[in-house]
Amino acid sequence: MPPMRRMARRTARRTSRRQAAMYSNSYSDPSYNDAPPPQQAPVQYAQPAPAQPAADDPKVILANRLARGEITPEEYKAAMAALGY
């Protein structure tokens, strides 16, 4: 038999053994097969954003106007009292 065919057959045999070992569940270390399956980390879902007051809330509008200097603190207090706060 020519050396090239012998080499090809030997390589094919080695490759098939490697593939069989790679895809089989038998490993040389017996403790590997006895080990429990790995634990997965618990899934944490995203938390909803905290509720923010609506932009059209009268208290927020008055507080923003006071902060911008559009109204005085006395006008702010009077408006809050008129709104029932």
DSSP file (Angstrom, degrees, kcal/mol; ACC not computed):
  #  RESIDUE AA STRUCTURE BP1 BP2  ACC     N-H-->O    O-->H-N    N-H-->O    O-->H-N    TCO  KAPPA ALPHA  PHI   PSI    X-CA   Y-CA   Z-CA
    1    1 A M              0   0    0      0, 0.0     5,-0.0     0, 0.0     0, 0.0   0.000 360.0 360.0 360.0 134.3    0.0    0.0    0.0
    2    2 A P     >  -     0   0    0      0, 0.0     4,-1.7     0, 0.0     3,-0.5  -0.303 360.0-119.0 -63.7 149.2    1.4    3.4   -0.9
    3    3 A P  H  > S+     0   0    0      0, 0.0     4,-2.3     0, 0.0     5,-0.2   0.800 109.4  61.9 -61.3 -29.0    2.5    5.5    2.1
    4    4 A M  H  > S+     0   0    0      2,-0.2     4,-2.3     1,-0.2     5,-0.2   0.917 104.8  45.6 -66.3 -42.5    0.0    8.3    1.3
    5    5 A R  H  > S+     0   0    0     -3,-0.5     4,-2.5     2,-0.2    -1,-0.2   0.901 112.1  51.7 -66.6 -40.3   -3.0    6.0    1.7
    6    6 A R  H  X S+     0   0    0     -4,-1.7     4,-2.4     1,-0.2    -2,-0.2   0.917 110.9  48.5 -61.6 -42.4   -1.7    4.6    4.9
    7    7 A M  H  X S+     0   0    0     -4,-2.3     4,-2.5     1,-0.2    -2,-0.2   0.909 111.5  49.4 -64.2 -43.1   -1.1    8.1    6.3
    8    8 A A  H  X S+     0   0    0     -4,-2.3     4,-2.3     1,-0.2    -1,-0.2   0.899 112.0  48.0 -64.8 -40.6   -4.6    9.2    5.3
    9    9 A R  H  X S+     0   0    0     -4,-2.5     4,-2.2     2,-0.2    -1,-0.2   0.913 112.2  49.1 -66.8 -41.7   -6.2    6.2    6.9
   10   10 A R  H  X S+     0   0    0     -4,-2.4     4,-2.3     2,-0.2    -2,-0.2   0.911 112.3  48.4 -63.7 -42.6   -4.2    6.6   10.1
   11   11 A T  H  X S+     0   0    0     -4,-2.5     4,-2.6     1,-0.2    -1,-0.2   0.900 110.5  51.2 -64.5 -41.1   -5.2   10.3   10.2
   12   12 A A  H  X S+     0   0    0     -4,-2.3     4,-2.4     1,-0.2    -1,-0.2   0.897 109.7  50.3 -63.7 -39.5   -8.9    9.5    9.6
   13   13 A R  H  X S+     0   0    0     -4,-2.2     4,-2.0     2,-0.2    -2,-0.2   0.925 111.9  47.4 -64.0 -44.3   -8.8    6.9   12.5
   14   14 A R  H  X S+     0   0    0     -4,-2.3     4,-2.5     1,-0.2    -2,-0.2   0.923 112.0  50.4 -61.6 -44.5   -7.2    9.5   14.9
   15   15 A T  H  X S+     0   0    0     -4,-2.6     4,-2.6     1,-0.2    -1,-0.2   0.917 109.4  49.6 -62.5 -43.7   -9.7   12.1   13.9
   16   16 A S  H  X S+     0   0    0     -4,-2.4     4,-2.2     1,-0.2    -1,-0.2   0.872 110.9  50.6 -66.9 -34.4  -12.7    9.8   14.4
   17   17 A R  H  X S+     0   0    0     -4,-2.0     4,-2.4     2,-0.2    -1,-0.2   0.923 111.0  48.8 -66.0 -42.7  -11.4    8.8   17.9
   18   18 A R  H  X S+     0   0    0     -4,-2.5     4,-2.5     1,-0.2    -2,-0.2   0.933 112.5  47.9 -61.7 -44.9  -10.9   12.4   18.8
   19   19 A Q  H  X S+     0   0    0     -4,-2.6     4,-2.2     1,-0.2    -1,-0.2   0.895 110.7  51.3 -64.3 -39.2  -14.4   13.3   17.7
   20   20 A A  H  X S+     0   0    0     -4,-2.2     4,-0.8     1,-0.2    -1,-0.2   0.909 112.7  45.8 -64.2 -41.0  -15.9   10.3   19.5
   21   21 A A  H  < S+     0   0    0     -4,-2.4     3,-0.3     1,-0.2    -2,-0.2   0.868 112.3  52.1 -68.7 -35.6  -14.1   11.4   22.7
   22   22 A M  H  < S+     0   0    0     -4,-2.5    -2,-0.2     1,-0.2    -1,-0.2   0.889 115.7  38.4 -68.3 -38.5  -15.2   15.0   22.2
   23   23 A Y  H  < S+     0   0    0     -4,-2.2    -1,-0.2    -5,-0.2    -2,-0.2   0.466  99.3  90.3 -95.4  -1.6  -18.9   14.2   21.8
   24   24 A S  S  < S-     0   0    0     -4,-0.8    -3,-0.0    -3,-0.3    -4,-0.0  -0.530  72.7-133.9 -91.0 163.1  -19.2   11.5   24.3
   25   25 A N  S    S+     0   0    0     -2,-0.2     2,-0.6     2,-0.0    -1,-0.1   0.382  75.1 103.2 -94.3   2.9  -20.1   12.0   28.0
   26   26 A S        +     0   0    0     -5,-0.1     2,-0.3     2,-0.0    -2,-0.1  -0.778  48.8 180.0 -92.1 122.1  -17.4    9.7   29.3
   27   27 A Y        -     0   0    0     -2,-0.6     6,-0.1     2,-0.2    -2,-0.0  -0.818  37.3-121.9-116.0 157.9  -14.5   11.6   30.8
   28   28 A S  S    S+     0   0    0     -2,-0.3    -1,-0.1     1,-0.1    -2,-0.0   0.762  97.5  76.6 -72.2 -23.7  -11.4   10.2   32.3
   29   29 A D    >>  -     0   0    0      1,-0.2     3,-1.0     2,-0.0     4,-0.7  -0.787  65.4-165.7 -89.7 109.9  -12.0   12.0   35.6
   30   30 A P  H 3> S+     0   0    0      0, 0.0     4,-0.9     0, 0.0     3,-0.4   0.792  84.2  63.9 -68.5 -25.8  -14.8   10.1   37.4
   31   31 A S  H 3> S+     0   0    0      1,-0.2     4,-0.8     2,-0.2     3,-0.0   0.768  92.4  65.4 -69.5 -21.9  -15.4   12.9   39.9
   32   32 A Y  H X4 S+     0   0    0     -3,-1.0     3,-0.7     1,-0.2    -1,-0.2   0.916 101.3  47.4 -64.9 -41.7  -16.5   15.1   37.0
   33   33 A N  H 3< S+     0   0    0     -4,-0.7    -1,-0.2    -3,-0.4    -2,-0.2   0.754 110.7  52.7 -72.0 -23.6  -19.5   12.9   36.3
   34   34 A D  H 3< S+     0   0    0     -4,-0.9    -1,-0.2     2,-0.0    -2,-0.2   0.584  85.2 107.5 -87.1 -10.5  -20.5   12.8   40.0
   35   35 A A  S << S-     0   0    0     -4,-0.8    -3,-0.0    -3,-0.7    -4,-0.0  -0.375  76.4-111.6 -70.3 144.8  -20.5   16.6   40.4
   36   36 A P        -     0   0    0      0, 0.0    -1,-0.1     0, 0.0     3,-0.1  -0.344  44.8 -87.5 -69.4 158.6  -23.9   18.4   40.8
   37   37 A P        -     0   0    0      0, 0.0     0, 0.0     0, 0.0     0, 0.0  -0.323  54.9 -91.9 -64.8 150.6  -24.9   20.6   37.9
   38   38 A P        -     0   0    0      0, 0.0     2,-0.3     0, 0.0    -3,-0.0  -0.310  41.1-117.4 -64.8 146.9  -23.7   24.2   38.1
   39   39 A Q        -     0   0    0     -3,-0.1     2,-0.3     1,-0.0     0, 0.0  -0.620  22.8-137.9 -84.9 142.6  -26.0   26.7   39.8
   40   40 A Q        -     0   0    0     -2,-0.3     3,-0.1     1,-0.0    -1,-0.0  -0.769  23.0-108.3 -99.2 147.7  -27.3   29.6   37.8
   41   41 A A        -     0   0    0     -2,-0.3    -1,-0.0     1,-0.1     3,-0.0  -0.462  43.6-100.8 -69.2 143.3  -27.5   33.1   39.2
   42   42 A P        -     0   0    0      0, 0.0     2,-0.4     0, 0.0    -1,-0.1  -0.360  37.8-111.4 -66.1 146.6  -31.1   34.2   40.0
   43   43 A V        -     0   0    0     -3,-0.1     2,-0.5    -2,-0.0    -3,-0.0  -0.639  29.0-160.5 -80.9 130.0  -32.7   36.5   37.4
   44   44 A Q        -     0   0    0     -2,-0.4     2,-0.2    -3,-0.0     3,-0.1  -0.958   7.6-149.4-114.1 124.3  -33.2   40.0   38.6
   45   45 A Y        -     0   0    0     -2,-0.5     2,-0.1     1,-0.1     0, 0.0  -0.561  29.4 -93.5 -89.5 154.9  -35.7   42.1   36.7
   46   46 A A        -     0   0    0     -2,-0.2    -1,-0.1     1,-0.1     0, 0.0  -0.404  39.4-126.1 -66.5 139.9  -35.5   45.8   36.3
   47   47 A Q        -     0   0    0     -2,-0.1    -1,-0.1     1,-0.1     2,-0.0  -0.657  27.0-107.7 -86.1 142.4  -37.4   47.8   38.8
   48   48 A P        -     0   0    0      0, 0.0     3,-0.1     0, 0.0    -1,-0.1  -0.369  42.0 -97.6 -66.8 150.4  -39.9   50.4   37.6
   49   49 A A        -     0   0    0      1,-0.1     3,-0.1    -2,-0.0     2,-0.0  -0.362  47.5 -95.5 -65.8 146.1  -38.9   54.0   38.1
   50   50 A P        -     0   0    0      0, 0.0     2,-0.1     0, 0.0    -1,-0.1  -0.328  48.1 -96.8 -63.5 146.3  -40.3   55.7   41.2
   51   51 A A        -     0   0    0     -3,-0.1     3,-0.0     1,-0.0     0, 0.0  -0.414  40.6-158.5 -66.3 133.6  -43.4   57.6   40.5
   52   52 A Q        -     0   0    0     -2,-0.1     3,-0.1    -3,-0.1    -1,-0.0  -0.864  27.8 -96.5-112.5 148.5  -42.8   61.3   40.0
   53   53 A P        -     0   0    0      0, 0.0    -1,-0.0     0, 0.0     4,-0.0  -0.316  49.2 -98.7 -62.8 146.5  -45.4   64.0   40.4
   54   54 A A    >   -     0   0    0      1,-0.1     3,-1.5     2,-0.1     6,-0.2  -0.307  23.7-125.3 -65.0 148.2  -47.1   65.1   37.2
   55   55 A A  T 3  S+     0   0    0      1,-0.3    -1,-0.1    -3,-0.1     0, 0.0   0.749 110.2  55.5 -67.6 -23.0  -45.8   68.3   35.6
   56   56 A D  T 3  S+     0   0    0      4,-0.1    -1,-0.3     5,-0.0    -2,-0.1   0.249  75.5 126.3 -95.8  14.5  -49.3   69.8   35.6
   57   57 A D    <>  -     0   0    0     -3,-1.5     4,-2.4     1,-0.1     3,-0.3  -0.567  63.8-134.0 -69.2 129.9  -49.7   69.3   39.4
   58   58 A P  H  > S+     0   0    0      0, 0.0     4,-2.5     0, 0.0     5,-0.2   0.859 104.2  53.3 -57.7 -37.4  -50.7   72.7   40.9
   59   59 A K  H  > S+     0   0    0      2,-0.2     4,-2.5     1,-0.2     5,-0.2   0.916 110.6  46.8 -63.9 -41.1  -48.2   72.4   43.7
   60   60 A V  H  > S+     0   0    0     -3,-0.3     4,-2.6     2,-0.2     5,-0.2   0.912 111.9  50.4 -67.0 -42.2  -45.4   71.7   41.3
   61   61 A I  H  X S+     0   0    0     -4,-2.4     4,-2.3     1,-0.2    -2,-0.2   0.931 113.1  45.9 -62.0 -45.2  -46.3   74.6   39.1
   62   62 A L  H  X S+     0   0    0     -4,-2.5     4,-2.4    -5,-0.2    -2,-0.2   0.916 112.3  50.6 -64.8 -42.2  -46.5   77.0   42.0
   63   63 A A  H  X S+     0   0    0     -4,-2.5     4,-2.3     1,-0.2    -2,-0.2   0.901 111.4  48.6 -63.3 -40.1  -43.1   75.7   43.4
   64   64 A N  H  X S+     0   0    0     -4,-2.6     4,-2.2     2,-0.2    -1,-0.2   0.908 110.9  49.7 -65.9 -41.4  -41.5   76.2   40.0
   65   65 A R  H  X>S+     0   0    0     -4,-2.3     5,-2.2     2,-0.2     6,-0.9   0.891 111.8  49.0 -64.3 -38.6  -42.9   79.7   39.6
   66   66 A L  H ><5S+     0   0    0     -4,-2.4     3,-0.6     1,-0.2    -2,-0.2   0.910 111.0  50.4 -65.7 -41.5  -41.6   80.5   43.1
   67   67 A A  H 3<5S+     0   0    0     -4,-2.3    -2,-0.2     1,-0.2    -1,-0.2   0.855 110.4  49.1 -65.8 -35.2  -38.2   79.1   42.2
   68   68 A R  H 3<5S-     0   0    0     -4,-2.2    -1,-0.2    -5,-0.1    -2,-0.2   0.605 115.5-116.3 -79.7 -10.5  -38.0   81.1   39.0
   69   69 A G  T <<5S+     0   0    0     -4,-0.7    -3,-0.2    -3,-0.6    -2,-0.1   0.635  78.6 126.5  86.5  14.1  -38.9   84.3   40.9
   70   70 A E  S   <S+     0   0    0     -5,-2.2     2,-0.3    -6,-0.2    -4,-0.2   0.820  76.6  27.2 -73.5 -30.9  -42.2   84.8   39.0
   71   71 A I  S    S-     0   0    0     -6,-0.9    -2,-0.2    -9,-0.1    -1,-0.1  -0.907  83.4-117.9-128.9 158.1  -44.2   85.0   42.3
   72   72 A T     >  -     0   0    0     -2,-0.3     4,-2.3     1,-0.1     5,-0.2  -0.467  33.6-105.6 -87.7 164.2  -43.2   86.1   45.8
   73   73 A P  H  > S+     0   0    0      0, 0.0     4,-2.4     0, 0.0     5,-0.2   0.849 122.5  54.3 -58.5 -33.2  -43.4   83.7   48.8
   74   74 A E  H  > S+     0   0    0      2,-0.2     4,-2.4     1,-0.2     5,-0.2   0.921 108.7  47.3 -66.7 -42.6  -46.5   85.5   50.0
   75   75 A E  H  > S+     0   0    0      2,-0.2     4,-2.5     1,-0.2    -1,-0.2   0.880 111.1  52.9 -64.3 -37.0  -48.2   85.0   46.6
   76   76 A Y  H  X S+     0   0    0     -4,-2.3     4,-2.5     2,-0.2    -2,-0.2   0.940 110.5  46.2 -61.9 -47.9  -47.1   81.3   46.8
   77   77 A K  H  X S+     0   0    0     -4,-2.4     4,-2.3     1,-0.2    -2,-0.2   0.901 113.2  49.8 -62.9 -41.1  -48.7   80.9   50.3
   78   78 A A  H  X S+     0   0    0     -4,-2.4     4,-2.2     2,-0.2    -1,-0.2   0.906 112.1  47.5 -64.6 -41.5  -51.9   82.6   49.2
   79   79 A A  H  X S+     0   0    0     -4,-2.5     4,-1.8     2,-0.2    -2,-0.2   0.895 111.6  50.5 -67.8 -39.6  -52.2   80.4   46.1
   80   80 A M  H  X>S+     0   0    0     -4,-2.5     5,-2.8     2,-0.2     4,-0.7   0.903 111.5  48.4 -64.2 -40.4  -51.5   77.2   48.1
   81   81 A A  H ><5S+     0   0    0     -4,-2.3     3,-0.6     4,-0.2    -2,-0.2   0.891 109.6  52.4 -66.1 -38.5  -54.2   78.3   50.6
   82   82 A A  H 3<5S+     0   0    0     -4,-2.2    -1,-0.2     1,-0.2    -2,-0.2   0.839 108.9  50.5 -66.1 -32.1  -56.6   79.0   47.8
   83   83 A L  H 3<5S-     0   0    0     -4,-1.8    -1,-0.2    -5,-0.1    -2,-0.2   0.614 120.2-110.7 -80.8 -11.9  -56.0   75.5   46.4
   84   84 A G  T <<5       0   0    0     -4,-0.7    -3,-0.2    -3,-0.6    -2,-0.1   0.690 360.0 360.0  92.7  19.8  -56.6   74.0   49.7
   85   85 A Y      <       0   0    0     -5,-2.8    -4,-0.2    -6,-0.2    -5,-0.1   0.425 360.0 360.0-100.2 360.0  -53.1   72.8   50.6
